Amino acid sequence: MKFFVDSADIEAISDLAATGMVDGVTTNPSLVAKSGRDFKELIGEICQAVKGPVSAEVTATQADAMLAEAAELAAIAENVCIKVPLTWDGLRATRALADMGRQVNVTLCFSANQALLAAKAGAAFISPFVGRLDDTGADGMGLIADIRQIYDNYPDLETEILVASVRSPEHIRQSALIGADVATLPPDVLRSLINHPLTDKGLAAFLADWQKTGQSIT
Ligand code: E4P
């Protein structure tokens, strides 16, 4: 399972990349606004820090204008993945970009049928938003399971399931059990995956006992 970092904070991304656990990055207009950074300059820096796909989202709503923006974004670096919204225009742009050999991440997916459309359009990634679904009382992880089953029913569909709007380690555990291809994690959620109180307690006891031996390994 691949881990992407869901952030536009270059320091957090670089810090996590050093762990060797980061396979890509996703950004969105809200995250870029929060960063206060120039969009294209920021994407260039992220593409240097992480070699895998870096999603940069178009903000046009018409297919032709999306393609013009995609050309600008694609020129930044080889590993830019164009992110488009799940609209008919977005799917038209997806088809055109996929035909040009460009990776596309189709975002704002909230239903299995939307995921099917994105795959038929040639998306490299589909981004179902589990946290935002959970917020409405719907079953975010249930959608991931449905999409997994649908894509597995049609092996010619090569789109990877990229679990988005992740809020907790539990979303990651369930995504892995279901067999999602990728999850994009906010930095704090990624960092928290390692936590277990018994690990901390066990290590403290081992170190205390080692001190008593008076020995040193080096
Ligand atoms: C990633 O591609 C999405 O834009 C992101 O995961 C959305 O997360 P949010 O629902 O926490 O804003």
py3Dmol code that shows the C-alpha trace and the ligand (Angstrom):
import py3Dmol

protein = """\
ATOM      1  CA  MET A   1       0.000   0.000   0.000  1.00  0.00           C
ATOM      2  CA  LYS A   2       1.353   3.411  -0.941  1.00  0.00           C
ATOM      3  CA  PHE A   3       1.319   6.406   1.399  1.00  0.00           C
ATOM      4  CA  PHE A   4       0.951   9.907   0.034  1.00  0.00           C
ATOM      5  CA  VAL A   5       1.194  13.015   2.234  1.00  0.00           C
ATOM      6  CA  ASP A   6      -1.904  15.206   2.060  1.00  0.00           C
ATOM      7  CA  SER A   7      -0.314  18.607   2.578  1.00  0.00           C
ATOM      8  CA  ALA A   8       1.086  21.757   1.006  1.00  0.00           C
ATOM      9  CA  ASP A   9       3.509  22.310   3.890  1.00  0.00           C
ATOM     10  CA  ILE A  10       6.939  21.766   2.320  1.00  0.00           C
ATOM     11  CA  GLU A  11       8.673  21.413   5.689  1.00  0.00           C
ATOM     12  CA  ALA A  12       6.276  18.712   6.879  1.00  0.00           C
ATOM     13  CA  ILE A  13       6.518  16.922   3.524  1.00  0.00           C
ATOM     14  CA  SER A  14      10.350  16.980   3.512  1.00  0.00           C
ATOM     15  CA  ASP A  15      10.460  15.840   7.125  1.00  0.00           C
ATOM     16  CA  LEU A  16       8.207  12.853   6.401  1.00  0.00           C
ATOM     17  CA  ALA A  17       9.988  12.037   3.121  1.00  0.00           C
ATOM     18  CA  ALA A  18      13.120  11.422   5.196  1.00  0.00           C
ATOM     19  CA  THR A  19      11.349   8.454   6.869  1.00  0.00           C
ATOM     20  CA  GLY A  20      11.279   6.637   3.521  1.00  0.00           C
ATOM     21  CA  MET A  21       7.507   6.107   3.886  1.00  0.00           C
ATOM     22  CA  VAL A  22       6.303   8.718   1.403  1.00  0.00           C
ATOM     23  CA  ASP A  23       5.347   7.565  -2.097  1.00  0.00           C
ATOM     24  CA  GLY A  24       3.670  10.770  -3.287  1.00  0.00           C
ATOM     25  CA  VAL A  25       1.881  13.961  -2.271  1.00  0.00           C
ATOM     26  CA  THR A  26      -1.599  15.380  -2.733  1.00  0.00           C
ATOM     27  CA  THR A  27      -2.455  19.060  -2.557  1.00  0.00           C
ATOM     28  CA  ASN A  28      -5.704  20.912  -3.113  1.00  0.00           C
ATOM     29  CA  PRO A  29      -6.601  24.616  -3.443  1.00  0.00           C
ATOM     30  CA  SER A  30      -7.534  24.855   0.236  1.00  0.00           C
ATOM     31  CA  LEU A  31      -4.182  23.443   1.370  1.00  0.00           C
ATOM     32  CA  VAL A  32      -2.328  25.790  -1.016  1.00  0.00           C
ATOM     33  CA  ALA A  33      -4.301  28.779   0.322  1.00  0.00           C
ATOM     34  CA  LYS A  34      -3.395  27.731   3.877  1.00  0.00           C
ATOM     35  CA  SER A  35       0.323  27.547   2.937  1.00  0.00           C
ATOM     36  CA  GLY A  36       0.327  31.145   1.711  1.00  0.00           C
ATOM     37  CA  ARG A  37       2.803  30.074  -0.990  1.00  0.00           C
ATOM     38  CA  ASP A  38       2.983  30.688  -4.752  1.00  0.00           C
ATOM     39  CA  PHE A  39       1.291  27.593  -6.203  1.00  0.00           C
ATOM     40  CA  LYS A  40       3.664  26.705  -9.049  1.00  0.00           C
ATOM     41  CA  GLU A  41       6.800  27.440  -7.029  1.00  0.00           C
ATOM     42  CA  LEU A  42       5.482  25.277  -4.191  1.00  0.00           C
ATOM     43  CA  ILE A  43       4.628  22.358  -6.512  1.00  0.00           C
ATOM     44  CA  GLY A  44       8.149  22.568  -7.963  1.00  0.00           C
ATOM     45  CA  GLU A  45       9.672  22.293  -4.481  1.00  0.00           C
ATOM     46  CA  ILE A  46       7.427  19.373  -3.513  1.00  0.00           C
ATOM     47  CA  CYS A  47       8.319  17.557  -6.752  1.00  0.00           C
ATOM     48  CA  GLN A  48      11.995  17.877  -5.801  1.00  0.00           C
ATOM     49  CA  ALA A  49      11.387  16.587  -2.271  1.00  0.00           C
ATOM     50  CA  VAL A  50       9.304  13.565  -3.299  1.00  0.00           C
ATOM     51  CA  LYS A  51       9.936  11.562  -6.446  1.00  0.00           C
ATOM     52  CA  GLY A  52       6.459   9.963  -6.683  1.00  0.00           C
ATOM     53  CA  PRO A  53       3.270  11.564  -8.050  1.00  0.00           C
ATOM     54  CA  VAL A  54       2.511  15.060  -6.748  1.00  0.00           C
ATOM     55  CA  SER A  55      -1.120  16.019  -7.305  1.00  0.00           C
ATOM     56  CA  ALA A  56      -1.686  19.627  -8.390  1.00  0.00           C
ATOM     57  CA  GLU A  57      -5.326  20.589  -8.856  1.00  0.00           C
ATOM     58  CA  VAL A  58      -6.789  22.623 -11.702  1.00  0.00           C
ATOM     59  CA  THR A  59      -9.196  25.392 -10.727  1.00  0.00           C
ATOM     60  CA  ALA A  60     -10.933  25.926 -14.090  1.00  0.00           C
ATOM     61  CA  THR A  61     -14.354  24.369 -14.500  1.00  0.00           C
ATOM     62  CA  GLN A  62     -14.519  23.982 -18.303  1.00  0.00           C
ATOM     63  CA  ALA A  63     -12.611  21.115 -19.934  1.00  0.00           C
ATOM     64  CA  ASP A  64     -10.635  23.280 -22.372  1.00  0.00           C
ATOM     65  CA  ALA A  65      -9.553  25.657 -19.610  1.00  0.00           C
ATOM     66  CA  MET A  66      -8.665  22.697 -17.380  1.00  0.00           C
ATOM     67  CA  LEU A  67      -6.410  21.393 -20.157  1.00  0.00           C
ATOM     68  CA  ALA A  68      -4.713  24.776 -20.484  1.00  0.00           C
ATOM     69  CA  GLU A  69      -4.041  24.821 -16.720  1.00  0.00           C
ATOM     70  CA  ALA A  70      -2.906  21.195 -16.832  1.00  0.00           C
ATOM     71  CA  ALA A  71      -0.305  22.089 -19.481  1.00  0.00           C
ATOM     72  CA  GLU A  72       1.112  24.796 -17.179  1.00  0.00           C
ATOM     73  CA  LEU A  73       1.209  22.449 -14.198  1.00  0.00           C
ATOM     74  CA  ALA A  74       2.657  19.533 -16.173  1.00  0.00           C
ATOM     75  CA  ALA A  75       5.527  21.757 -17.304  1.00  0.00           C
ATOM     76  CA  ILE A  76       6.685  22.169 -13.684  1.00  0.00           C
ATOM     77  CA  ALA A  77       8.023  18.615 -13.292  1.00  0.00           C
ATOM     78  CA  GLU A  78       7.727  15.093 -14.690  1.00  0.00           C
ATOM     79  CA  ASN A  79       6.058  13.809 -11.521  1.00  0.00           C
ATOM     80  CA  VAL A  80       3.193  16.317 -11.482  1.00  0.00           C
ATOM     81  CA  CYS A  81      -0.120  14.425 -11.431  1.00  0.00           C
ATOM     82  CA  ILE A  82      -3.001  16.584 -12.663  1.00  0.00           C
ATOM     83  CA  LYS A  83      -5.922  16.651 -10.254  1.00  0.00           C
ATOM     84  CA  VAL A  84      -9.383  17.342 -11.666  1.00  0.00           C
ATOM     85  CA  PRO A  85     -12.827  17.419 -10.057  1.00  0.00           C
ATOM     86  CA  LEU A  86     -15.401  14.721 -10.678  1.00  0.00           C
ATOM     87  CA  THR A  87     -17.565  16.614 -13.168  1.00  0.00           C
ATOM     88  CA  TRP A  88     -18.339  15.867 -16.816  1.00  0.00           C
ATOM     89  CA  ASP A  89     -15.807  18.519 -17.812  1.00  0.00           C
ATOM     90  CA  GLY A  90     -13.302  16.973 -15.431  1.00  0.00           C
ATOM     91  CA  LEU A  91     -13.840  13.557 -17.007  1.00  0.00           C
ATOM     92  CA  ARG A  92     -13.432  14.982 -20.526  1.00  0.00           C
ATOM     93  CA  ALA A  93     -10.153  16.555 -19.442  1.00  0.00           C
ATOM     94  CA  THR A  94      -9.138  13.275 -17.806  1.00  0.00           C
ATOM     95  CA  ARG A  95      -9.644  11.365 -21.052  1.00  0.00           C
ATOM     96  CA  ALA A  96      -7.619  13.913 -23.022  1.00  0.00           C
ATOM     97  CA  LEU A  97      -4.774  13.983 -20.469  1.00  0.00           C
ATOM     98  CA  ALA A  98      -4.688  10.191 -20.155  1.00  0.00           C
ATOM     99  CA  ASP A  99      -4.471   9.927 -23.949  1.00  0.00           C
ATOM    100  CA  MET A 100      -1.435  12.249 -23.770  1.00  0.00           C
ATOM    101  CA  GLY A 101       0.151   9.884 -21.224  1.00  0.00           C
ATOM    102  CA  ARG A 102      -0.344  12.153 -18.215  1.00  0.00           C
ATOM    103  CA  GLN A 103      -1.393  10.787 -14.824  1.00  0.00           C
ATOM    104  CA  VAL A 104      -4.695  12.198 -13.570  1.00  0.00           C
ATOM    105  CA  ASN A 105      -6.112  12.077 -10.050  1.00  0.00           C
ATOM    106  CA  VAL A 106      -9.902  12.511 -10.137  1.00  0.00           C
ATOM    107  CA  THR A 107     -10.962  14.131  -6.894  1.00  0.00           C
ATOM    108  CA  LEU A 108     -14.154  14.807  -4.908  1.00  0.00           C
ATOM    109  CA  CYS A 109     -15.508  11.269  -5.376  1.00  0.00           C
ATOM    110  CA  PHE A 110     -18.435  10.371  -3.136  1.00  0.00           C
ATOM    111  CA  SER A 111     -20.082   7.416  -4.920  1.00  0.00           C
ATOM    112  CA  ALA A 112     -19.195   4.119  -6.548  1.00  0.00           C
ATOM    113  CA  ASN A 113     -20.743   5.185  -9.841  1.00  0.00           C
ATOM    114  CA  GLN A 114     -18.544   8.298  -9.898  1.00  0.00           C
ATOM    115  CA  ALA A 115     -15.521   6.036  -9.359  1.00  0.00           C
ATOM    116  CA  LEU A 116     -16.617   3.848 -12.258  1.00  0.00           C
ATOM    117  CA  LEU A 117     -16.885   6.894 -14.539  1.00  0.00           C
ATOM    118  CA  ALA A 118     -13.423   8.118 -13.541  1.00  0.00           C
ATOM    119  CA  ALA A 119     -11.895   4.720 -14.277  1.00  0.00           C
ATOM    120  CA  LYS A 120     -13.600   4.594 -17.680  1.00  0.00           C
ATOM    121  CA  ALA A 121     -12.178   8.066 -18.399  1.00  0.00           C
ATOM    122  CA  GLY A 122      -8.655   6.726 -17.799  1.00  0.00           C
ATOM    123  CA  ALA A 123      -7.866   8.200 -14.377  1.00  0.00           C
ATOM    124  CA  ALA A 124      -4.634   6.952 -12.807  1.00  0.00           C
ATOM    125  CA  PHE A 125      -6.152   7.587  -9.345  1.00  0.00           C
ATOM    126  CA  ILE A 126      -9.656   8.008  -7.943  1.00  0.00           C
ATOM    127  CA  SER A 127      -9.905   9.955  -4.679  1.00  0.00           C
ATOM    128  CA  PRO A 128     -12.949   8.977  -2.564  1.00  0.00           C
ATOM    129  CA  PHE A 129     -13.277  11.331   0.428  1.00  0.00           C
ATOM    130  CA  VAL A 130     -13.971   9.029   3.369  1.00  0.00           C
ATOM    131  CA  GLY A 131     -13.822  11.599   6.184  1.00  0.00           C
ATOM    132  CA  ARG A 132     -16.255  13.988   4.530  1.00  0.00           C
ATOM    133  CA  LEU A 133     -18.672  11.081   3.939  1.00  0.00           C
ATOM    134  CA  ASP A 134     -18.374   9.987   7.577  1.00  0.00           C
ATOM    135  CA  ASP A 135     -19.143  13.580   8.602  1.00  0.00           C
ATOM    136  CA  THR A 136     -22.549  13.305   6.896  1.00  0.00           C
ATOM    137  CA  GLY A 137     -23.354  10.027   8.665  1.00  0.00           C
ATOM    138  CA  ALA A 138     -22.583   7.970   5.537  1.00  0.00           C
ATOM    139  CA  ASP A 139     -20.093   5.079   5.510  1.00  0.00           C
ATOM    140  CA  GLY A 140     -16.798   6.282   4.013  1.00  0.00           C
ATOM    141  CA  MET A 141     -15.024   2.952   4.271  1.00  0.00           C
ATOM    142  CA  GLY A 142     -18.053   1.185   2.811  1.00  0.00           C
ATOM    143  CA  LEU A 143     -17.503   3.249  -0.343  1.00  0.00           C
ATOM    144  CA  ILE A 144     -13.858   2.101  -0.514  1.00  0.00           C
ATOM    145  CA  ALA A 145     -14.984  -1.534  -0.238  1.00  0.00           C
ATOM    146  CA  ASP A 146     -17.587  -1.029  -2.995  1.00  0.00           C
ATOM    147  CA  ILE A 147     -15.067   0.587  -5.353  1.00  0.00           C
ATOM    148  CA  ARG A 148     -12.512  -2.172  -4.641  1.00  0.00           C
ATOM    149  CA  GLN A 149     -15.087  -4.828  -5.566  1.00  0.00           C
ATOM    150  CA  ILE A 150     -16.217  -2.984  -8.702  1.00  0.00           C
ATOM    151  CA  TYR A 151     -12.674  -2.397  -9.990  1.00  0.00           C
ATOM    152  CA  ASP A 152     -11.788  -6.029  -9.252  1.00  0.00           C
ATOM    153  CA  ASN A 153     -14.823  -7.137 -11.278  1.00  0.00           C
ATOM    154  CA  TYR A 154     -13.346  -5.390 -14.338  1.00  0.00           C
ATOM    155  CA  PRO A 155      -9.586  -6.055 -14.529  1.00  0.00           C
ATOM    156  CA  ASP A 156      -9.281  -3.816 -17.599  1.00  0.00           C
ATOM    157  CA  LEU A 157      -9.897  -0.825 -15.273  1.00  0.00           C
ATOM    158  CA  GLU A 158      -6.434   0.160 -14.065  1.00  0.00           C
ATOM    159  CA  THR A 159      -7.346   3.108 -11.831  1.00  0.00           C
ATOM    160  CA  GLU A 160      -5.818   3.016  -8.343  1.00  0.00           C
ATOM    161  CA  ILE A 161      -7.993   3.714  -5.307  1.00  0.00           C
ATOM    162  CA  LEU A 162      -6.481   6.664  -3.411  1.00  0.00           C
ATOM    163  CA  VAL A 163      -8.253   7.002  -0.065  1.00  0.00           C
ATOM    164  CA  ALA A 164      -8.606  10.723   0.682  1.00  0.00           C
ATOM    165  CA  SER A 165     -10.009  12.891   3.463  1.00  0.00           C
ATOM    166  CA  VAL A 166      -8.352  10.577   5.971  1.00  0.00           C
ATOM    167  CA  ARG A 167      -8.926  11.585   9.581  1.00  0.00           C
ATOM    168  CA  SER A 168      -7.459   8.796  11.721  1.00  0.00           C
ATOM    169  CA  PRO A 169      -5.201   5.724  11.858  1.00  0.00           C
ATOM    170  CA  GLU A 170      -8.368   3.619  11.836  1.00  0.00           C
ATOM    171  CA  HIS A 171      -9.092   4.809   8.277  1.00  0.00           C
ATOM    172  CA  ILE A 172      -5.657   3.491   7.284  1.00  0.00           C
ATOM    173  CA  ARG A 173      -6.125   0.109   8.988  1.00  0.00           C
ATOM    174  CA  GLN A 174      -9.457  -0.379   7.256  1.00  0.00           C
ATOM    175  CA  SER A 175      -8.138   0.837   3.887  1.00  0.00           C
ATOM    176  CA  ALA A 176      -5.314  -1.693   4.062  1.00  0.00           C
ATOM    177  CA  LEU A 177      -7.710  -4.509   4.999  1.00  0.00           C
ATOM    178  CA  ILE A 178      -9.951  -3.635   2.063  1.00  0.00           C
ATOM    179  CA  GLY A 179      -6.983  -3.472  -0.304  1.00  0.00           C
ATOM    180  CA  ALA A 180      -6.970   0.201  -1.286  1.00  0.00           C
ATOM    181  CA  ASP A 181      -3.928   0.975  -3.428  1.00  0.00           C
ATOM    182  CA  VAL A 182      -2.996   4.302  -1.814  1.00  0.00           C
ATOM    183  CA  ALA A 183      -3.997   6.490   1.115  1.00  0.00           C
ATOM    184  CA  THR A 184      -3.175  10.167   1.373  1.00  0.00           C
ATOM    185  CA  LEU A 185      -2.536  11.104   4.980  1.00  0.00           C
ATOM    186  CA  PRO A 186      -2.359  14.455   6.760  1.00  0.00           C
ATOM    187  CA  PRO A 187       1.140  14.672   8.323  1.00  0.00           C
ATOM    188  CA  ASP A 188      -0.116  14.220  11.898  1.00  0.00           C
ATOM    189  CA  VAL A 189      -2.063  11.070  10.978  1.00  0.00           C
ATOM    190  CA  LEU A 190       0.985   9.595   9.217  1.00  0.00           C
ATOM    191  CA  ARG A 191       3.177  10.336  12.239  1.00  0.00           C
ATOM    192  CA  SER A 192       0.611   8.794  14.602  1.00  0.00           C
ATOM    193  CA  LEU A 193       0.594   5.408  12.805  1.00  0.00           C
ATOM    194  CA  ILE A 194       3.634   4.309  14.818  1.00  0.00           C
ATOM    195  CA  ASN A 195       2.124   5.029  18.222  1.00  0.00           C
ATOM    196  CA  HIS A 196       1.410   2.273  20.722  1.00  0.00           C
ATOM    197  CA  PRO A 197       1.642   2.747  24.508  1.00  0.00           C
ATOM    198  CA  LEU A 198       3.048  -0.760  25.007  1.00  0.00           C
ATOM    199  CA  THR A 199       5.929   0.059  22.636  1.00  0.00           C
ATOM    200  CA  ASP A 200       6.792   3.127  24.745  1.00  0.00           C
ATOM    201  CA  LYS A 201       6.390   1.226  28.011  1.00  0.00           C
ATOM    202  CA  GLY A 202       8.411  -1.751  26.776  1.00  0.00           C
ATOM    203  CA  LEU A 203      11.247   0.415  25.492  1.00  0.00           C
ATOM    204  CA  ALA A 204      11.425   2.363  28.763  1.00  0.00           C
ATOM    205  CA  ALA A 205      11.710  -0.918  30.701  1.00  0.00           C
ATOM    206  CA  PHE A 206      14.388  -2.321  28.384  1.00  0.00           C
ATOM    207  CA  LEU A 207      16.464   0.857  28.654  1.00  0.00           C
ATOM    208  CA  ALA A 208      16.143   0.963  32.445  1.00  0.00           C
ATOM    209  CA  ASP A 209      17.255  -2.677  32.732  1.00  0.00           C
ATOM    210  CA  TRP A 210      20.143  -2.076  30.335  1.00  0.00           C
ATOM    211  CA  GLN A 211      21.366   0.819  32.499  1.00  0.00           C
ATOM    212  CA  LYS A 212      21.594  -1.621  35.441  1.00  0.00           C
ATOM    213  CA  THR A 213      24.080  -3.813  33.535  1.00  0.00           C
ATOM    214  CA  GLY A 214      26.540  -0.914  33.313  1.00  0.00           C
ATOM    215  CA  GLN A 215      27.459  -2.092  29.812  1.00  0.00           C
ATOM    216  CA  SER A 216      27.821  -0.229  26.516  1.00  0.00           C
ATOM    217  CA  ILE A 217      27.544  -1.819  23.059  1.00  0.00           C
ATOM    218  CA  THR A 218      29.981   0.539  21.322  1.00  0.00           C
TER     219      THR A 218
END
"""
ligand_1 = """\
12
E4P
C -6.817 14.964 -1.077
O -6.560 14.776 -2.237
C -8.015 15.699 -0.637
O -8.080 16.953 -1.215
C -8.027 15.769 0.858
O -7.724 14.490 1.386
C -9.316 16.310 1.425
O -9.268 16.199 2.827
P -10.267 16.997 3.792
O -11.619 16.415 3.647
O -9.689 16.774 5.167
O -10.227 18.443 3.354
"""
view = py3Dmol.view(width=600, height=400)
view.addModel(protein, "pdb")
view.setStyle({"model": 0}, {"cartoon": {"style": "trace"}})
view.addModel(ligand_1, "xyz")
view.setStyle({"model": 1}, {"stick": {}})
view.zoomTo()
view.show()
